[in-house]
Amino acid sequence: MIRTVTSMPAPEPASTHAVIPSDWRRALPVLQASGVTLRELRIEDAPSLLEMLSTEEVSRFISPPPTTVAGFERFIAWTQEERAAGRYICFAVVPAGAEHAIGIIQVRQLAAAMDVVEWGFAIGSAFWGTGVFQTSARALLAFTFAVLGTSRVEARSSVLNGRGNGALQKLGATREAVLRKSFLRDGIYHDQVLWSIVSDDWWQWMCAAPPSRH
């Protein structure tokens, strides 16, 4: 195991993330964070997702996204079916002032009852470097550990994806291994970095967060 983060950066105070417990299999709650809302995907998000996630700079390190509005509409319907089955959760990322999704952030079941999950994300490049991802990721992690009761969150990122790997390191994730030739894209197998965040580290991190100031 190679640990690239020796100490976790201080997170935003827990009070900045409103996590509303709910029966998420029936419908996802709305998660409010500073400058961004995470909510269930809607069919009306399909055009904006096509625009945001189909560009070369976004799609080069992820599984090929749908190439039409209809394709994204089918994807959105699929996410709701999988959520109802308890296997998968996908939030729309909606920045303040916007109406439709500019990206997605998701978790999928790797073990029984969401005890171990894999998460992934895709954000339109116009919002890179704005803090939208970091804020969304913290809100999702709070939901995953507090509401789902997850013990371990895994992420996989291409070794060539410097931006993605840097974002995961900034969140305090632990780099555990390189998975050789584990991702097929355009007929070529690529190596991926395996990252993790476990619940003990998360709760220790949150307890160490400074109190919010009003």
URNOR-V68271 format. One record per helix or strand of 3 or more residues. SS is the DSSP state (a for helix, b for strand). FROM is the first residue (numbers start at 1). LEN is the number of residues. Records with the same first field share a line. If there is no record, write none. Layout:
SS: FROM-LEN, FROM-LEN
This chain:
a: 14-3, 43-11, 56-4, 69-16, 112-3, 125-3, 132-15, 162-9, 199-9
b: 31-3, 36-5, 88-8, 103-7, 116-8, 152-7, 174-12, 188-11
